[in-house]
């Protein structure tokens, strides 16, 4: 049985194994998908297993989407542009790093019919998911500002960076939370006070819980479920070298698996 896994830290909450095992069964495959919760220093050991064929591929999540890049032989143009990797596989003797978060975030916007062209969009956070969202938004013609705790000059790929103290409510059409703040089990936490989001549209890339505190406080809100599902399917398309169509029936069944199993 082919073995895959998710590289991350504090990822016991992740539903990725359920998604990948569900989709593999639907496609007539059998696979094992493990949660590989580890420090950065342990990652090289995993890549040795990948080269030896113990694993066939990996997904990558917080906080390793950038740090894994130093262990990769080839970056796809998408991964190089986003400067982050979330999908890894072997091509011949070389380890390839790709990024399907781009497809996931674009798919989320498309599924929910969210038009961002010429909108003032504030991304909260500057990690791998934020970078993928940033590139999608730039491609779609949004006016993007990245909000970070770091000093603006430390973030090179973003054109406009501010700190949380600099947010002005009247300057924002849409907030995107690309931080882990509010993720299960710390459901009561929120990256922004209610006053800033009560009249705003919010996309929270968190999917567990289904409705975060930030979403509850917003005028209108969407979670990160579609991004999660689509990036996972795109990873499988790469691993299995085939096109996968997400039908309404499969989507309904996947939601049941994610939220009720």
N, C-alpha and C positions, 0 to 999 in steps of 0.2 A: 504493500500500500504506500503510495506517495505521501511524503510528509512535508507540511508547510508550517508556518508559524508567524506570530505577530511579535516583533521586537519592541519593547517599551519598558516603562517603569510605572509601578503602581497601577497595573492594568487588569486587576482581578475583576473589574466591573464589565470588561469588554464583551460585546456580543459577537465579535468577529468569528469565533469558532462556529457559532450557530449558523451564521450567514453562509460561510464557506461550505460547511457540511450539508446544509440544506440544498445549496445550488449544485454541489457536486452530485448529490443523489438525483436531483432533477435531470442532470445532464448525463447520467449513467456512469459517473465516476465514483470511486471510493478514495477518500483521502483522510489523513490525520492532520488536524490543525491545532497547534499548541500555542498557549500564551507563554511567551518567553520574556519573563519579567526579570530585568537585569540591569546592573550598572554598566556604564560605558566600557569599563576595563575588561568586561567579560565578552564583549561583542566579537573580537578577533577569533575567539574559540568557535563561535557559531559559523563564521565564514570558512573556517577549516572544514567543518562538517558539510557545508554547502559544496565546497570543491570536491569532497569525497563522495558526494551523492547521498549522504545521510538525509539531507533536506533537499527539496526541489526548488524552493523559493521562500521568500519572506515578504511580509508587509512590515512597515515601520511606523510607529506612532510616537507621541510625546515621551521623552524629550530627545529622541535620537535621530530625527529626520535629517539633521545636518551632520551630526557626528559620524554617521555611517559612511558618509561620502568619501572619507579618507581611505576606506577599505575596499573601494570599488574600482574596477579596471576601466569600465566604460560608462559614461553618463549619457543618457539620451538627450537630444536637444531640449525636450520639455523639462527634464530634471535640471539641466544646466541653466536654463532660463529662470526657473523658479528657485534654484539654489537649495533644493531640498529633495529627498528621495523617500518614497513610501512603498515602492515595489521593487523587489530584487529577484534576479534569476540568473542562471548560467546560460551563456551562449558560447558553445565550444568549451574552451578552457578559461574563458574570461567571465568575471562577475559583472553583470549589467545593473545599473540603477536607473529606475524610471520613476515617473510621478503621475499617478492617476487621480490625485486630489484635484487637479485642474478639471478633469472630466466630471468628477463628482460634484464640484461646486457649480460648474456650468449646468450640469443636469438638474441640480436643485433649483437654480433660477428658472430654468426652462419649465420644469414640472409645475412650479407654483406660479408661472406667468409673471415673474417679477422683472419689470423693465428698469434697468439701471442707467440707461443712456442719459448723459447730462445731469444725472442725479449726484447730490453731494453725499458720498458714502464714507463713513468712518469705520475703519477696521480696528477692533480692540485686540492688541497683541501683535507680535512680530515674528512668531515661530513659523514652522513649516506650513501649517494650514493657512495662516495669514498670508504667507508669500504666494501660495497657490491662488487664493481668493483675489489677491492684489493683481496678479497677472491677468486673470479672467476679467476683472472689472476694468482694467486698463484697455484690454482688447475690445470690450463692449462700450467704451466711450464714457465711463463714469468719471467723476471728479473725486479722486480717492485721497483720503487722509489716513495715515496710520497713527494710532494712539499707543504709546508705549511708556513703560516706566524707565526705559533706558534713555540716555541723552540722545537727542536727535542725530548728532553727528556720528554716532556709533552704528547707525543703520544706513548702509550704502545703497541698497537697491531701490529704496522708496524715495519718491520725489518730494513728498510733504510728510513730515513727521512732527507730532506734537506730544506733549505729556497730558496725562489725565486732567491736570489742573487747568489746562488751556482749552478744554472743550467748552464751546459756546452752543447752547441748545438751538439757537436760531440759525446756526450754520449747517445743521445736519438734516438730511432727508431720511437716511437709513443707517442704522447701526448694525455691524456684524461682530458678534463675539467669537473671536478665534483663540480665546484663552480657555483653560480648563476650569475656571472659577464657576462654581455652581453645579459641577459634576457630582453624581452620586458617589459617596454618601453625604457630601456636604451640600445638600439640596437648598438649604436656606441662604447660602451665600450668593451675592450678586456682584458683578464687576462694576456696575454703575448704580447710583441711587435712583429711586423711582421717579424723582422730579425730572431727571434728564430724559427718561424714556416714555413717560406716560402719554405723550402725544406723538410718538414716533413708531415707525416700522422697525422691527428687530428680526434679524436672522441670527439665531444662536446655534453654532455648529455642534453644540452638545446634543446628544440624543438620549442620554440616560441621566436624569429623568426625562420623560417625554415632554413635560412642560417645566421649564426652569423658573426660578424666581424672576429672573430678568424678563422672561417671556410673559409671565403673569402681570408684570408691571407695565408692559408696553401697550400701545394702542392696538397694534396688530403684530403677530409674531409667527415665525416658522422655526422649527428645530432642524437639526443636522441629519435627520434620518435618511433623506434621499441622497445626500452627499456620501454618507456611510455606505449605503447599498450600491450606488453606482460606482464608487471607487473600488469597491470589492469585486464587482462584476468585471470591471475593466482589468483588474489584476488577473482574474481568472482567464480572461480573453488572451492575455499575454502568456500566462503559464501554460494554458491548454492549446494555444494557437488556433483559436476558433472564435467566431462571432456569437455573442449571447444576446438574445432579445428579451428584455424584461417585460413580460406580459402583465396585464392588470391582475390576473389570477395569481401569478407568482408574487407580485408585490403585496397583495392582500395576505397571502400565506406567510410571506417573510415578516410582515408587521406582526402577525400573530406569534410567530416564532420569537421575535425580538422582545416583545413586550409582555408575553403571557406564558413563556416557557420557564 
